[in-house]
Amino acid sequence: MNRYLMKLSYIGTRFRGIQKSIIPGSGCADDPLSIEGLLEIALRRFEPVNEFKIKLSSRTDAGVHALHNTIHVDLQRKNGQPYRTDKVTQGLNRSFISQGLPIRIISTGLVPMSFHARLHAKSRTYIYRLGVLRKNLCGDPRTHPLNRFIPIEELDRCYFIAHPKFEIDRMLRVAKQFEGYHDFRTFMSIARGNDRQMDPSYTLRQIDHISIERSISMASVFNRELADKCYEFWDIRIKAKSFLYKQVRRMVGAWIAAAEERISERDIYEMLTIPSQNSWCDRAVVAPAYGLYLCQVEYNPTDLEFSQDELPGTTEEKQTIVTTH
């Protein structure tokens, strides 16, 4: 048996999330509408002799994208030797390409059996992308939501907003309050079947870094000039060891509401310092999933290292793992 760490990216628009979901009584164990389910189907083509279970490092919701997510899986080959990791990457990507699926395996590597993709993650970094209509265009009849130009390349990739009072400095000011150790109960959606969320300590989280940086349109050269003329693009970057269910989208939604003066900075302060589902201000809305990207999952390099006794494969294969891991 060998454990494999896979780094992957995907566009989440057409999926109901990364996590597999099975309808009870359906009689089918496959879930082709989730990233995990599609990975399982593709991995079976390697014909491992064991019943395997994919372990996720980070659960992204329906519509959320990933530039870099990770999973680990234990596979046992018929001959007892490890699969060639480059062949695993090639085989999975060939399967996804043939089906027209927006999923790509970035890399596959052998890791010790003691490694766990979720438990050993040091941090996770998300980016939320905003396209803010320039103030001089707000109120123009041509920028009515049904008339407004949106570059097709950005459709379901960026959250476009138009509000004459939007101020990025105000947004950054309220966002920075969220750095550090806080109880984020106000910013957690209730997940069915998760009993841990009722534990008072469960909603305590440390946010290491928040920044809001000017970005650029992902539009092609034919649309970029008009995109830049119409919008200012911003990347909201948030880094922490872990997040609560929908925490990032609820925080961003509250910050946008403050930036547009739909809620006050005092409202934000109370939502953060009086942690309760009842503290959520109804004038704020949860930011849509399609603007959110999981960008990085970090590990301590020592957690990925084998001792000499743990190295799988033949002597020659062991030397390859040591020099390329």
Rosetta silent file (secondary structure, phi, psi, omega in degrees, C-alpha in Angstrom):
SEQUENCE: MNRYLMKLSYIGTRFRGIQKSIIPGSGCADDPLSIEGLLEIALRRFEPVNEFKIKLSSRTDAGVHALHNTIHVDLQRKNGQPYRTDKVTQGLNRSFISQGLPIRIISTGLVPMSFHARLHAKSRTYIYRLGVLRKNLCGDPRTHPLNRFIPIEELDRCYFIAHPKFEIDRMLRVAKQFEGYHDFRTFMSIARGNDRQMDPSYTLRQIDHISIERSISMASVFNRELADKCYEFWDIRIKAKSFLYKQVRRMVGAWIAAAEERISERDIYEMLTIPSQNSWCDRAVVAPAYGLYLCQVEYNPTDLEFSQDELPGTTEEKQTIVTTH
SCORE:     score description
SCORE:     0.000 S_00000001
   1 L     0.000  135.552  178.405    0.000    0.000    0.000 S_00000001
   2 E  -132.808  148.232 -179.479    1.294    3.460   -0.885 S_00000001
   3 E  -104.448  135.178 -176.790   -0.009    6.944   -0.143 S_00000001
   4 E  -120.943  131.597  172.933   -0.167    9.559   -2.900 S_00000001
   5 E   -99.633  125.144  179.359   -0.457   13.322   -2.508 S_00000001
   6 E  -118.349  132.817  172.781   -2.139   14.999   -5.474 S_00000001
   7 E  -102.066  131.916 -175.258   -2.241   18.707   -6.219 S_00000001
   8 E  -141.117  159.396  175.140   -5.147   19.706   -8.424 S_00000001
   9 E  -133.433  154.960 -179.343   -6.960   22.682   -9.881 S_00000001
  10 E  -163.102  156.559  170.174  -10.491   23.041  -11.199 S_00000001
  11 L   -99.494  118.503 -168.280  -13.200   25.460  -12.256 S_00000001
  12 L   -86.391    2.688 -171.321  -16.076   24.752   -9.894 S_00000001
  13 L   -54.550  -43.002 -172.274  -18.972   26.265  -11.860 S_00000001
  14 L   -93.819    1.829 -176.843  -20.527   22.998  -13.032 S_00000001
  15 L  -109.859  156.963  177.809  -19.907   20.971   -9.860 S_00000001
  16 L   -93.083   23.318  176.986  -21.774   20.837   -6.556 S_00000001
  17 E   121.438  175.587  178.842  -18.483   21.083   -4.684 S_00000001
  18 L   -78.827  -33.153 -172.230  -15.383   19.008   -4.178 S_00000001
  19 L   -77.568  136.566  177.834  -16.926   16.632   -1.621 S_00000001
  20 L   -65.553  141.857  178.613  -18.720   13.533   -2.811 S_00000001
  21 L  -136.793  122.591 -178.604  -22.426   13.363   -2.029 S_00000001
  22 L  -112.191  132.114  177.819  -24.462   10.185   -2.354 S_00000001
  23 L   -79.545  119.551 -179.430  -28.258   10.138   -2.325 S_00000001
  24 L   -56.494  136.273  177.748  -29.409    7.471    0.200 S_00000001
  25 L    80.834    1.909 -178.402  -31.238    4.610   -1.459 S_00000001
  26 L   -74.963  -22.001 -179.220  -30.049    5.556   -4.946 S_00000001
  27 L    76.591    8.972 -179.349  -28.133    2.301   -5.306 S_00000001
  28 L  -126.340  129.672 -178.920  -25.195    4.135   -6.888 S_00000001
  29 L   -92.454   -7.393 -178.290  -21.886    4.813   -5.129 S_00000001
  30 L   -89.833  151.798  175.602  -20.596    7.195   -7.817 S_00000001
  31 L  -137.176   87.860 -177.606  -21.067   10.955   -7.815 S_00000001
  32 L   -76.059    4.871  178.256  -20.074   12.454  -11.187 S_00000001
  33 L  -102.603    5.825  177.160  -21.220   15.923  -10.070 S_00000001
  34 L  -124.220  156.357  177.680  -18.413   16.363   -7.519 S_00000001
  35 H   -64.154  -45.712 -179.916  -14.635   16.635   -7.909 S_00000001
  36 H   -59.753  -44.064 -179.453  -14.075   13.814   -5.419 S_00000001
  37 H   -62.422  -40.888  179.031  -16.549   11.566   -7.225 S_00000001
  38 H   -69.195  -35.700  175.280  -14.902   12.151  -10.599 S_00000001
  39 H   -62.938  -43.634  178.728  -11.458   11.482   -9.120 S_00000001
  40 H   -58.700  -46.851 -179.005  -12.699    8.173   -7.723 S_00000001
  41 H   -60.549  -43.885 -178.575  -14.092    7.118  -11.099 S_00000001
  42 H   -68.831  -36.928 -178.413  -10.837    8.052  -12.864 S_00000001
  43 H   -68.817  -28.266  179.461   -8.621    6.335  -10.271 S_00000001
  44 H   -63.087  -21.233  179.590  -10.475    3.030  -10.687 S_00000001
  45 H   -68.549  -16.848  175.335   -9.023    2.817  -14.187 S_00000001
  46 H   -82.476   -5.484  176.035   -5.646    2.080  -12.585 S_00000001
  47 L    54.246   52.300  173.127   -7.253   -1.085  -11.134 S_00000001
  48 L   -66.286  152.743 -177.470   -5.910   -0.908   -7.567 S_00000001
  49 L   -86.208  -10.773 -179.019   -6.627   -4.043   -5.556 S_00000001
  50 L  -100.919  157.061  169.087   -7.813   -2.129   -2.486 S_00000001
  51 L   -81.444  115.794 -173.323  -11.006   -0.228   -1.799 S_00000001
  52 L  -105.872  158.435  177.428   -9.699    3.320   -1.545 S_00000001
  53 L  -134.387  125.116  179.537  -11.045    6.510    0.009 S_00000001
  54 L   -77.714  135.022  176.347   -9.949    9.980   -1.039 S_00000001
  55 E  -110.284  124.940 -175.625   -9.049   12.367    1.794 S_00000001
  56 E   -91.774  143.640  173.359   -9.561   16.066    1.082 S_00000001
  57 L   -83.102  -34.310 -173.954   -7.392   18.850    2.431 S_00000001
  58 L  -148.585  133.050  179.231  -10.058   21.520    1.913 S_00000001
  59 L   -94.614  113.792  175.062  -13.748   21.360    1.108 S_00000001
  60 L   -98.875  141.729 -175.659  -14.784   23.886   -1.513 S_00000001
  61 E   -79.320  174.469  176.760  -18.495   24.533   -1.999 S_00000001
  62 L   -55.646  130.115  177.053  -20.558   24.356   -5.159 S_00000001
  63 L    87.392  -13.118  179.623  -19.293   26.907   -7.679 S_00000001
  64 L   -81.417  142.455 -177.599  -16.023   27.645   -5.856 S_00000001
  65 E  -101.243  167.217  174.644  -12.827   27.263   -7.897 S_00000001
  66 E  -140.351  126.838  169.422   -9.346   26.024   -6.964 S_00000001
  67 E   -85.531  -28.615 -178.937   -6.000   27.025   -8.401 S_00000001
  68 E  -157.593  102.940  171.641   -4.313   24.639   -5.965 S_00000001
  69 E  -120.351  168.120 -179.492   -6.098   22.136   -3.763 S_00000001
  70 E  -137.439  151.502  172.396   -4.743   18.837   -2.428 S_00000001
  71 E  -140.580  161.882  167.098   -5.959   15.343   -1.644 S_00000001
  72 E  -129.722  153.544 -178.090   -4.316   12.113   -0.563 S_00000001
  73 E  -150.124  142.691  177.899   -5.280    8.562   -1.419 S_00000001
  74 E   -99.428  125.526 -178.941   -3.940    5.082   -0.582 S_00000001
  75 E  -130.510  138.413  175.770   -3.569    2.725   -3.541 S_00000001
  76 L  -117.841  120.038 -178.928   -2.254   -0.819   -3.726 S_00000001
  77 L   -82.684  154.560 -177.269   -1.033   -2.037   -7.095 S_00000001
  78 L   -57.294  -40.436 -177.719   -1.424   -5.669   -8.172 S_00000001
  79 L   -86.768    1.817  177.665    2.361   -6.267   -8.247 S_00000001
  80 L    83.829  -11.366  179.704    2.897   -4.500   -4.920 S_00000001
  81 L   -87.454  156.474  177.220    5.084   -1.778   -6.438 S_00000001
  82 L   -66.559  150.974  169.215    4.120    1.916   -6.424 S_00000001
  83 L   -69.305  146.281  171.968    2.467    3.421   -9.468 S_00000001
  84 L   -67.214  124.571 -172.785    4.733    5.800  -11.383 S_00000001
  85 H   -65.185  -33.667  178.277    3.540    9.188  -10.202 S_00000001
  86 H   -67.546  -32.756  178.331    3.953   10.840  -13.613 S_00000001
  87 H   -71.505  -33.595  175.800    1.778    8.115  -15.144 S_00000001
  88 H   -63.228  -47.781  178.402   -0.902    8.710  -12.519 S_00000001
  89 H   -58.909  -47.576 -178.682   -0.955   12.427  -13.369 S_00000001
  90 H   -62.430  -45.085 -177.398   -1.046   11.710  -17.104 S_00000001
  91 H   -64.037  -42.404  179.231   -3.758    9.062  -16.807 S_00000001
  92 H   -66.192  -45.605 -179.756   -6.061   11.210  -14.695 S_00000001
  93 H   -65.114  -36.324  176.825   -5.641   14.278  -16.901 S_00000001
  94 H   -60.980  -41.018  178.944   -6.222   12.184  -20.027 S_00000001
  95 H   -64.193  -45.212 -178.651   -9.500   11.001  -18.511 S_00000001
  96 H   -66.484  -40.248  179.597  -10.637   14.521  -17.595 S_00000001
  97 H   -63.787  -42.384 -177.910   -9.685   15.932  -21.002 S_00000001
  98 H   -63.677  -26.334  179.924  -11.555   13.184  -22.853 S_00000001
  99 L   -97.050    0.424 -179.470  -14.719   14.071  -20.899 S_00000001
 100 L    68.134   31.974 -177.238  -14.291   17.827  -21.295 S_00000001
 101 L   -93.286  134.683 -179.724  -14.013   18.302  -17.531 S_00000001
 102 L   -81.403   57.608  178.880  -12.371   21.493  -16.152 S_00000001
 103 E  -130.084  134.755  175.806  -10.153   19.547  -13.721 S_00000001
 104 E  -136.487  135.073  171.670   -6.383   19.176  -13.932 S_00000001
 105 E   -83.694  123.214 -179.664   -3.932   17.260  -11.765 S_00000001
 106 E   -79.351  -44.734  179.432   -0.913   19.516  -11.221 S_00000001
 107 E  -161.983  158.852  174.795    1.312   16.828   -9.732 S_00000001
 108 E  -129.906  136.331  179.764    1.287   13.461   -7.947 S_00000001
 109 E  -144.115  150.403  173.504    3.840   12.410   -5.351 S_00000001
 110 E   -79.123  136.855  178.829    4.468    9.578   -2.919 S_00000001
 111 E  -133.383  161.300  178.578    4.262   10.590    0.742 S_00000001
 112 L   -61.603  153.855  178.976    4.676    8.688    4.042 S_00000001
 113 L   -65.283  -17.176  178.182    1.681    6.737    5.340 S_00000001
 114 L   -80.482  -12.296 -177.064    1.721    9.062    8.366 S_00000001
 115 L   -77.473  143.358  176.597    0.944   12.094    6.161 S_00000001
 116 L  -135.027  124.569 -173.689   -2.624   13.488    6.050 S_00000001
 117 L   -58.867  -37.069 -178.929   -3.670   16.093    3.474 S_00000001
 118 L   -86.571  -48.656 -172.147   -6.067   17.886    5.850 S_00000001
 119 L   -69.522  -27.716 -178.209   -4.467   17.414    9.262 S_00000001
 120 L   -94.928    2.758  178.507   -0.955   18.405    8.142 S_00000001
 121 E   -68.597  125.048  178.327   -2.002   21.556    6.264 S_00000001
 122 E   -78.928  -36.934 -178.151   -0.208   24.573    7.772 S_00000001
 123 E  -161.173  160.229  173.840   -2.346   27.166    6.029 S_00000001
 124 E  -131.375  136.576 -179.447   -4.881   27.770    3.298 S_00000001
 125 E  -119.151  126.413  176.265   -5.032   30.902    1.167 S_00000001
 126 E  -112.210  150.456  169.950   -8.173   32.068   -0.618 S_00000001
 127 E  -123.825  134.529  171.874   -8.642   34.886   -3.105 S_00000001
 128 E  -112.706  125.526 -175.270  -11.965   36.557   -3.785 S_00000001
 129 E   -98.347  131.453  178.537  -12.084   38.456   -7.091 S_00000001
 130 E  -121.576  140.304  167.514  -14.109   41.653   -7.488 S_00000001
 131 E  -117.882  111.873 -174.076  -14.886   43.758  -10.538 S_00000001
 132 E  -105.166  120.991  179.502  -16.130   47.181   -9.375 S_00000001
 133 E   -61.217  132.306 -178.850  -17.887   49.402  -11.892 S_00000001
 134 L   -62.706  145.034 -171.966  -16.133   52.755  -12.134 S_00000001
 135 H   -60.100  -35.279 -177.369  -18.015   55.596  -10.420 S_00000001
 136 H   -68.353  -12.700  178.753  -18.374   57.700  -13.533 S_00000001
 137 H  -100.176  -14.186  179.605  -20.426   54.881  -15.101 S_00000001
 138 L   -64.536  131.556 -179.469  -22.735   54.269  -12.139 S_00000001
 139 L    92.122  -14.613  176.452  -26.252   55.470  -12.974 S_00000001
 140 L   -67.676  130.079  179.869  -25.642   55.462  -16.717 S_00000001
 141 H   -55.562  -27.103 -179.425  -28.621   53.710  -18.425 S_00000001
 142 H   -71.943  -12.667 -179.647  -26.129   51.708  -20.443 S_00000001
 143 H  -105.365   18.569  168.575  -24.882   50.101  -17.215 S_00000001
 144 L   -54.481  143.663 -176.676  -28.242   48.663  -16.192 S_00000001
 145 L   -48.792  -32.783 -178.368  -27.568   45.073  -15.043 S_00000001
 146 L   -88.447   -7.551  177.019  -29.103   43.695  -18.234 S_00000001
 147 L  -108.882  -19.142 -170.178  -27.167   46.114  -20.458 S_00000001
 148 L   -63.940  135.896  176.346  -23.873   46.212  -18.615 S_00000001
 149 L   -72.595  128.615  170.365  -20.808   44.862  -20.385 S_00000001
 150 L  -131.435  122.694 -179.793  -19.172   41.913  -18.655 S_00000001
 151 L   -58.975  129.320 -174.109  -16.274   40.192  -20.446 S_00000001
 152 H   -60.973  -27.777  179.197  -17.446   36.699  -21.282 S_00000001
 153 H   -66.377  -19.713 -178.431  -14.099   35.277  -20.128 S_00000001
 154 H   -98.690   -1.564 -177.506  -14.941   36.486  -16.608 S_00000001
 155 L   -61.722  126.340 -176.405  -18.448   35.041  -16.493 S_00000001
 156 L    60.776   26.237  176.871  -18.768   32.997  -13.280 S_00000001
 157 L  -125.561  -14.508 -173.299  -15.118   33.795  -12.485 S_00000001
 158 L  -151.271  144.115  179.338  -15.426   37.237  -10.849 S_00000001
 159 E   -93.156  113.988 -178.857  -18.094   39.064   -8.808 S_00000001
 160 E   -96.285  127.207 -179.388  -19.110   42.255  -10.635 S_00000001
 161 E  -129.128  154.093  179.758  -20.702   44.979   -8.532 S_00000001
 162 L  -140.922  107.231  179.593  -21.932   48.499   -9.267 S_00000001
 163 L  -147.812  125.713 -174.801  -22.551   50.910   -6.414 S_00000001
 164 L   -64.747  -20.936 -177.919  -21.857   54.661   -6.452 S_00000001
 165 L   -96.570   -0.174 -176.345  -20.791   54.706   -2.779 S_00000001
 166 L   -60.413  128.353  177.589  -18.339   51.786   -2.959 S_00000001
 167 L  -130.435  117.886 -177.130  -14.986   52.723   -1.371 S_00000001
 168 H   -66.522  -32.881  178.899  -12.131   50.247   -1.416 S_00000001
 169 H   -64.238  -37.960  178.426  -10.354   52.029    1.481 S_00000001
 170 H   -67.426  -37.981  178.329  -13.406   51.543    3.696 S_00000001
 171 H   -63.635  -45.093  179.765  -13.501   47.880    2.742 S_00000001
 172 H   -64.205  -37.256 -178.094   -9.837   47.378    3.622 S_00000001
 173 H   -63.413  -44.724 -179.595  -10.307   49.191    6.934 S_00000001
 174 H   -74.512  -33.721 -178.932  -13.111   46.889    8.116 S_00000001
 175 H   -64.543  -38.655 -176.767  -11.434   43.770    6.694 S_00000001
 176 H   -63.374  -22.686  177.326   -8.228   44.377    8.629 S_00000001
 177 L   -63.474  -20.835 -173.374  -10.177   44.084   11.903 S_00000001
 178 L   -86.313   -8.565  175.188  -10.581   40.370   11.135 S_00000001
 179 L   -66.983  146.645  179.376   -6.871   39.576   11.306 S_00000001
 180 E   100.133 -163.650 -172.007   -5.854   37.686   14.435 S_00000001
 181 E   -98.174  118.147 -177.993   -7.699   35.332   16.776 S_00000001
 182 E  -142.440  164.629  168.869  -11.488   35.771   16.927 S_00000001
 183 E   -92.609  113.350 -174.373  -14.737   33.891   17.432 S_00000001
 184 L  -100.348   29.628 -177.584  -16.252   33.849   13.913 S_00000001
 185 H   -57.403  -36.517  179.784  -19.618   32.351   14.876 S_00000001
 186 H   -60.841  -29.176 -172.362  -21.454   35.252   13.201 S_00000001
 187 H  -103.866   18.951  178.403  -19.762   34.392    9.910 S_00000001
 188 L  -108.323  131.699  168.262  -20.430   30.644    9.905 S_00000001
 189 L   -84.867  148.015 -178.707  -23.248   28.983    8.008 S_00000001
 190 L   -79.828  123.201  178.442  -24.747   25.980    9.762 S_00000001
 191 L   -99.048  127.400  179.656  -23.710   22.711    8.112 S_00000001
 192 L   -64.657  138.065  175.711  -26.068   19.776    8.522 S_00000001
 193 L    83.848    2.032  178.569  -24.586   16.773   10.276 S_00000001
 194 L  -104.849   95.516 -177.367  -21.672   18.651   11.861 S_00000001
 195 H   -72.372  -22.266 -177.177  -22.174   18.321   15.614 S_00000001
 196 H   -65.054  -25.087 -175.859  -18.817   19.978   16.373 S_00000001
 197 H   -67.092  -12.405  177.192  -20.128   23.396   15.358 S_00000001
 198 H   -84.932  -12.243  176.946  -22.135   23.534   18.589 S_00000001
 199 L   -70.977  126.234 -178.017  -18.902   23.400   20.625 S_00000001
 200 L   -56.500  -29.218 -178.150  -18.117   26.979   21.821 S_00000001
 201 L   -83.013  -11.964 -174.041  -14.436   26.547   20.921 S_00000001
 202 L   -65.152  -33.063 -174.486  -15.182   25.318   17.385 S_00000001
 203 L   -89.231    4.474  175.902  -15.743   28.805   15.938 S_00000001
 204 E   -80.927  125.156 -178.753  -12.446   30.202   17.248 S_00000001
 205 E  -141.389  152.988  176.752  -10.064   30.788   14.346 S_00000001
 206 E  -109.345  118.812  173.214   -6.800   32.622   13.668 S_00000001
 207 E   -98.473  120.416 -174.286   -6.593   34.652   10.442 S_00000001
 208 E   -79.131  -36.698 -173.608   -2.948   35.236    9.615 S_00000001
 209 E  -158.697  138.929  172.867   -3.235   37.795    6.843 S_00000001
 210 E  -133.409  131.126  174.952   -5.798   39.816    4.883 S_00000001
 211 E  -142.286  154.607  174.192   -4.944   42.079    1.956 S_00000001
 212 E  -125.979  113.794 -172.022   -6.856   43.774   -0.860 S_00000001
 213 E  -120.521  142.649  175.768   -4.712   44.260   -3.941 S_00000001
 214 E   -63.358  136.755 -177.064   -5.411   45.862   -7.296 S_00000001
 215 L  -123.683 -170.151  179.020   -5.767   43.195   -9.954 S_00000001
 216 L  -129.976  161.487  175.708   -6.298   42.938  -13.696 S_00000001
 217 L   -72.390  145.672  174.353   -8.997   41.530  -15.915 S_00000001
 218 L   -89.859    9.633 -178.687   -8.563   37.981  -17.159 S_00000001
 219 L   -68.603  156.317  177.207  -10.229   39.006  -20.426 S_00000001
 220 L   -71.590  172.194 -177.469   -8.522   38.434  -23.757 S_00000001
 221 H   -58.451  -28.853 -177.296   -6.890   41.255  -25.668 S_00000001
 222 H   -73.273  -26.579 -177.896  -10.136   41.844  -27.583 S_00000001
 223 H  -109.958  -13.340 -171.114  -12.144   42.547  -24.411 S_00000001
 224 H   -65.138  -40.127 -177.824   -9.514   43.784  -21.981 S_00000001
 225 H   -60.422  -44.978  179.076   -9.503   47.439  -23.051 S_00000001
 226 H   -69.505  -37.693  177.852  -13.256   47.760  -22.541 S_00000001
 227 H   -59.914  -46.393  179.756  -13.093   45.729  -19.307 S_00000001
 228 H   -67.609  -29.984  177.956  -10.453   48.079  -17.872 S_00000001
 229 H   -70.133  -32.783 -175.654  -12.468   51.091  -19.012 S_00000001
 230 H   -90.130  -32.887 -167.944  -15.562   49.832  -17.197 S_00000001
 231 E  -131.253  153.619  162.038  -14.151   48.201  -14.052 S_00000001
 232 E  -104.360  132.006 -177.887  -11.524   48.281  -11.359 S_00000001
 233 E  -104.974  137.215 -177.436  -10.444   44.751  -10.459 S_00000001
 234 E  -134.311  142.501  173.112   -9.469   43.750   -6.915 S_00000001
 235 E  -110.703  121.091  174.358   -8.161   40.569   -5.281 S_00000001
 236 E   -95.814  116.364 -175.643   -9.107   39.978   -1.645 S_00000001
 237 E  -108.973  128.659 -177.406   -6.499   37.618   -0.176 S_00000001
 238 E  -132.853  125.699 -177.935   -7.180   35.747    3.086 S_00000001
 239 E  -124.050  130.805  177.731   -4.774   33.307    4.742 S_00000001
 240 E  -158.126  166.173  176.535   -5.476   31.075    7.755 S_00000001
 241 L   -68.280  -40.299 -179.414   -4.892   27.545    8.942 S_00000001
 242 L  -156.560  162.569 -178.207   -8.580   26.708    8.584 S_00000001
 243 L  -132.862  156.046  173.766  -11.972   28.305    7.990 S_00000001
 244 L   -80.015  169.030 -179.328  -15.562   27.672    9.048 S_00000001
 245 L   -61.799  119.387  179.812  -18.295   26.666    6.611 S_00000001
 246 L    62.331   17.515 -178.044  -18.856   29.602    4.196 S_00000001
 247 H   -60.032  -45.974 -176.448  -16.823   31.871    6.483 S_00000001
 248 H   -62.781  -46.361 -177.435  -14.862   33.542    3.681 S_00000001
 249 H   -67.121  -33.896  178.184  -17.930   34.310    1.580 S_00000001
 250 H   -72.531  -39.269  176.720  -19.851   35.691    4.566 S_00000001
 251 H   -62.696  -48.429 -178.780  -16.931   37.894    5.624 S_00000001
 252 H   -61.884  -41.290  177.801  -16.474   39.238    2.087 S_00000001
 253 H   -60.128  -39.907  177.719  -20.213   39.853    1.771 S_00000001
 254 H   -67.973  -40.871  179.986  -20.180   41.896    4.995 S_00000001
 255 H   -64.385  -39.210  177.652  -17.115   43.871    3.887 S_00000001
 256 H   -64.271  -42.103  178.651  -18.762   44.710    0.558 S_00000001
 257 H   -60.373  -38.485  177.315  -21.901   45.880    2.392 S_00000001
 258 H   -69.561  -40.295 -179.967  -19.732   48.171    4.527 S_00000001
 259 H   -63.159  -29.086  179.919  -17.821   49.442    1.490 S_00000001
 260 L   -94.500    2.986 -179.326  -21.164   50.385   -0.105 S_00000001
 261 L    61.914   25.338  171.343  -22.454   51.936    3.176 S_00000001
 262 L   -77.128  -26.931  169.550  -25.374   49.516    3.300 S_00000001
 263 L  -131.249  161.966 -176.288  -24.122   48.715    6.797 S_00000001
 264 L   -93.253  165.597  174.461  -21.876   50.770    9.057 S_00000001
 265 H   -64.266  -29.859  175.035  -18.397   50.083   10.321 S_00000001
 266 H   -63.930  -39.820  177.233  -20.013   49.837   13.753 S_00000001
 267 H   -59.299  -43.144  179.109  -22.215   47.018   12.429 S_00000001
 268 H   -61.913  -45.058 -179.556  -19.101   45.154   11.315 S_00000001
 269 H   -59.540  -43.161 -179.277  -17.465   45.647   14.706 S_00000001
 270 H   -69.210  -36.610  177.939  -20.531   44.270   16.507 S_00000001
 271 H   -62.890  -35.123 -177.996  -20.785   41.275   14.149 S_00000001
 272 H   -81.344  -39.612 -172.321  -17.176   40.414   14.949 S_00000001
 273 H   -93.281  -11.800  174.588  -17.147   41.155   18.700 S_00000001
 274 L  -119.579   78.088 -172.445  -20.616   39.759   19.530 S_00000001
 275 L   -69.098  111.019  179.805  -20.319   36.306   17.967 S_00000001
 276 L  -167.246  148.506  174.334  -23.786   34.948   17.320 S_00000001
 277 H   -60.743  -27.046  179.917  -25.961   33.931   14.391 S_00000001
 278 H   -76.121  -12.993 -179.291  -28.283   36.695   15.601 S_00000001
 279 H   -83.379  -11.831 -179.762  -25.556   39.316   15.127 S_00000001
 280 L   -63.804  129.598 -179.143  -25.552   38.924   11.341 S_00000001
 281 L   -85.293  124.543 -174.823  -26.852   42.116    9.734 S_00000001
 282 L   -67.693  -14.861  177.921  -29.596   41.344    7.198 S_00000001
 283 L   -79.793   -6.617  173.003  -28.497   44.199    4.955 S_00000001
 284 L   -97.558  148.822  178.214  -25.374   42.178    4.177 S_00000001
 285 L  -126.117  152.925  178.636  -25.523   39.234    1.785 S_00000001
 286 L   -69.362  128.708  179.350  -23.238   36.236    1.375 S_00000001
 287 L   -63.251  140.025 -176.523  -20.834   36.831   -1.517 S_00000001
 288 L   -64.237  153.359 -174.214  -21.518   34.415   -4.408 S_00000001
 289 H   -64.567  -33.239 -168.962  -19.403   31.288   -4.744 S_00000001
 290 H   -68.787  -11.832  177.240  -18.113   31.965   -8.247 S_00000001
 291 H   -89.077   -2.859 -171.092  -15.788   34.790   -7.154 S_00000001
 292 E  -102.721  136.381  179.669  -13.881   32.559   -4.703 S_00000001
 293 E  -131.760  128.317  166.085  -10.657   30.641   -5.419 S_00000001
 294 E   -80.847  120.938 -170.713   -8.654   28.340   -3.169 S_00000001
 295 E  -105.819  -28.700 -174.490   -5.138   29.330   -4.178 S_00000001
 296 E  -158.924  137.617  169.477   -2.702   27.506   -1.929 S_00000001
 297 E  -121.886  120.747 -174.404   -2.474   24.748    0.671 S_00000001
 298 E  -104.436  144.596  176.902    0.851   24.795    2.504 S_00000001
 299 E  -129.656  155.014  170.094    2.666   21.950    4.254 S_00000001
 300 L   -74.050  123.403 -177.118    5.797   21.634    6.323 S_00000001
 301 H   -53.472  -30.777 -178.512    8.324   19.972    3.963 S_00000001
 302 H   -67.033  -25.455  178.600    9.405   17.587    6.738 S_00000001
 303 H   -71.816  -16.804 -179.259    5.892   16.085    6.825 S_00000001
 304 H   -96.655   -3.453 -173.606    6.366   15.004    3.202 S_00000001
 305 L   -91.007  142.032  173.814    9.741   13.344    3.747 S_00000001
 306 L   -90.815  146.526  162.130   10.356    9.604    4.033 S_00000001
 307 L   -78.019  163.382 -176.944   12.854    8.052    6.355 S_00000001
 308 L   -60.261  -34.118 -178.879   15.176    5.662    4.528 S_00000001
 309 L   -73.806  -23.641 -176.035   13.293    2.672    5.957 S_00000001
 310 L   -85.853  -16.371 -173.153    9.921    4.025    4.813 S_00000001
 311 L   -59.020  129.200  179.296   10.830    4.538    1.145 S_00000001
 312 L   -82.412  163.243  171.929    8.626    2.405   -1.130 S_00000001
 313 L    89.038 -171.109  179.388    9.767    0.442   -4.183 S_00000001
 314 L   -76.866  172.939  179.463   13.072   -1.012   -5.319 S_00000001
 315 H   -57.784  -43.267  179.952   16.484    0.428   -4.468 S_00000001
 316 H   -64.812  -41.973  179.258   16.542    2.329   -7.783 S_00000001
 317 H   -66.473  -37.498  178.331   13.011    3.681   -7.242 S_00000001
 318 H   -60.790  -41.955  179.944   13.895    4.710   -3.679 S_00000001
 319 H   -64.474  -36.176  178.187   16.822    6.770   -4.960 S_00000001
 320 H   -64.231  -42.496  179.540   14.501    8.458   -7.475 S_00000001
 321 H   -63.370  -42.548 -179.177   12.049    9.420   -4.726 S_00000001
 322 H   -60.893  -41.079 -173.445   14.846   10.856   -2.573 S_00000001
 323 H   -85.810  -17.090 -175.090   16.195   13.021   -5.406 S_00000001
 324 H  -116.995   -8.445 -173.597   12.884   14.236   -6.892 S_00000001
 325 L   -64.570    0.000    0.000   10.448   14.487   -3.966 S_00000001
